[in-house]
């Protein structure tokens, strides 16, 4: 876990990590949210819709933005103020995702940074993009 404070951060700083989406993650997300849409729960249904298998919950994929901010950039002292995300492509169980973020704006006046973030799959395809606003100590 990183321990950056606002004074440690500079424009253009970036961090990256990878994670593989598992069926267990899907089950845990379902247990928390109760989202039982067949596109996420039923492989045969998803295949009938033209997908190779169950589609990962978009918000499960986007939840890795929380890991990016809370563990990597800026890390321990972060409290997310906002997350905007766009889903560019579906994610599938077994995909290995690369989650990256770069500081694009620093506001010392309000103690907040803006991070432009992307999630790409193992094929280098952008699956999710986002803008994170994170508050942190001076």
C-alpha positions as CSV (number, residue, x, y, z in Angstrom):
1,X,0.0,0.0,0.0
2,X,1.3,3.5,-0.9
3,X,1.2,6.3,1.7
4,X,1.3,9.4,-0.5
5,X,0.1,12.7,0.9
6,X,-1.0,15.6,-1.2
7,X,2.4,17.2,-1.1
8,X,4.0,14.0,-2.4
9,X,1.9,13.9,-5.6
10,X,2.8,15.5,-8.9
11,X,1.0,15.7,-12.2
12,X,1.6,12.7,-14.4
13,X,2.3,10.3,-11.5
14,X,0.9,6.9,-12.3
15,X,0.4,3.5,-10.9
16,X,-0.8,0.2,-12.4
17,X,-1.8,-3.3,-11.1
18,X,-3.3,-6.4,-12.6
19,X,-6.1,-8.7,-11.4
20,X,-7.8,-11.7,-12.9
21,X,-11.6,-11.9,-12.6
22,X,-12.8,-15.2,-11.1
23,X,-16.1,-17.0,-10.9
24,X,-15.8,-16.6,-7.1
25,X,-15.6,-12.8,-7.5
26,X,-18.8,-13.0,-9.5
27,X,-20.5,-15.1,-6.8
28,X,-19.4,-12.7,-4.0
29,X,-20.6,-9.7,-6.0
30,X,-24.0,-11.4,-6.6
31,X,-24.2,-12.2,-2.8
32,X,-23.7,-8.5,-2.0
33,X,-25.9,-6.9,-4.6
34,X,-28.5,-9.5,-5.5
35,X,-28.2,-8.6,-9.2
36,X,-29.4,-11.8,-10.7
37,X,-29.5,-10.7,-14.4
38,X,-29.1,-13.8,-16.5
39,X,-26.4,-12.1,-18.6
40,X,-24.2,-12.3,-15.5
41,X,-25.5,-15.6,-14.0
42,X,-26.3,-17.9,-16.9
43,X,-23.6,-18.9,-19.4
44,X,-26.1,-20.4,-21.8
45,X,-28.2,-17.2,-21.8
46,X,-25.1,-15.1,-22.3
47,X,-24.0,-17.3,-25.2
48,X,-27.4,-17.0,-26.7
49,X,-26.9,-13.2,-26.7
50,X,-23.6,-13.6,-28.7
51,X,-21.1,-13.5,-25.8
52,X,-18.5,-16.2,-25.2
53,X,-19.8,-16.7,-21.6
54,X,-21.1,-14.8,-18.6
55,X,-20.5,-11.1,-18.7
56,X,-18.8,-9.7,-15.6
57,X,-20.8,-7.1,-13.7
58,X,-19.7,-3.7,-14.9
59,X,-19.6,-2.4,-11.4
60,X,-17.4,-5.3,-10.3
61,X,-14.9,-4.3,-13.0
62,X,-15.3,-0.6,-12.0
63,X,-14.8,-1.5,-8.3
64,X,-11.1,-2.0,-9.1
65,X,-10.9,1.8,-9.3
66,X,-11.4,1.8,-5.6
67,X,-8.4,-0.5,-5.2
68,X,-6.4,1.8,-7.5
69,X,-7.2,4.9,-5.3
70,X,-7.1,3.3,-1.9
71,X,-4.1,1.1,-2.3
72,X,-1.9,2.5,-5.2
73,X,-2.6,6.1,-6.1
74,X,-2.7,7.9,-3.7
75,X,-3.2,5.0,-1.3
76,X,-3.7,4.9,2.5
77,X,-4.7,8.5,3.0
78,X,-7.3,8.6,0.2
79,X,-11.0,9.0,0.5
80,X,-12.8,8.9,-2.8
81,X,-15.0,11.9,-3.5
82,X,-16.4,10.7,-6.8
83,X,-16.0,8.2,-9.6
84,X,-17.2,8.6,-13.2
85,X,-16.9,5.5,-15.4
86,X,-17.7,4.4,-18.9
87,X,-18.0,0.8,-20.0
88,X,-16.3,0.4,-23.3
89,X,-16.3,-3.4,-23.7
90,X,-17.6,-6.3,-21.7
91,X,-15.4,-8.2,-19.3
92,X,-15.6,-12.0,-19.0
93,X,-14.7,-14.4,-16.2
94,X,-11.0,-15.3,-16.6
95,X,-10.0,-12.0,-18.1
96,X,-6.8,-10.5,-16.7
97,X,-7.3,-6.8,-16.2
98,X,-4.7,-4.1,-16.0
99,X,-5.9,-1.1,-14.0
100,X,-4.0,2.1,-14.5
101,X,-4.3,5.6,-13.2
102,X,-2.5,8.9,-13.8
103,X,-2.8,12.1,-11.8
104,X,-4.3,14.7,-14.2
105,X,-5.1,17.5,-11.7
106,X,-4.1,18.6,-8.2
107,X,-6.1,21.1,-6.1
108,X,-4.2,22.0,-3.0
109,X,-7.0,24.4,-2.1
110,X,-9.5,21.6,-1.5
111,X,-7.0,18.8,-0.9
112,X,-8.2,16.8,-3.9
113,X,-6.6,15.1,-6.9
114,X,-8.1,13.9,-10.1
115,X,-7.0,10.6,-11.6
116,X,-7.7,9.5,-15.2
117,X,-8.0,5.8,-15.0
118,X,-8.4,2.9,-17.5
119,X,-8.9,-0.8,-17.3
120,X,-7.7,-2.9,-20.2
121,X,-8.0,-6.7,-20.8
122,X,-5.3,-9.2,-21.6
123,X,-5.8,-8.4,-25.3
124,X,-4.9,-4.7,-24.7
125,X,-8.5,-3.7,-25.3
126,X,-9.8,-0.8,-23.1
127,X,-12.9,-2.2,-21.2
128,X,-13.5,0.7,-18.7
129,X,-12.3,4.2,-18.3
130,X,-12.9,6.6,-15.5
131,X,-12.2,9.8,-13.7
132,X,-11.6,9.5,-10.0
133,X,-11.7,12.4,-7.5
134,X,-9.8,11.7,-4.3
135,X,-9.4,13.7,-1.2
136,X,-6.3,13.3,1.0
137,X,-4.3,14.8,3.8
138,X,-1.8,17.6,3.1
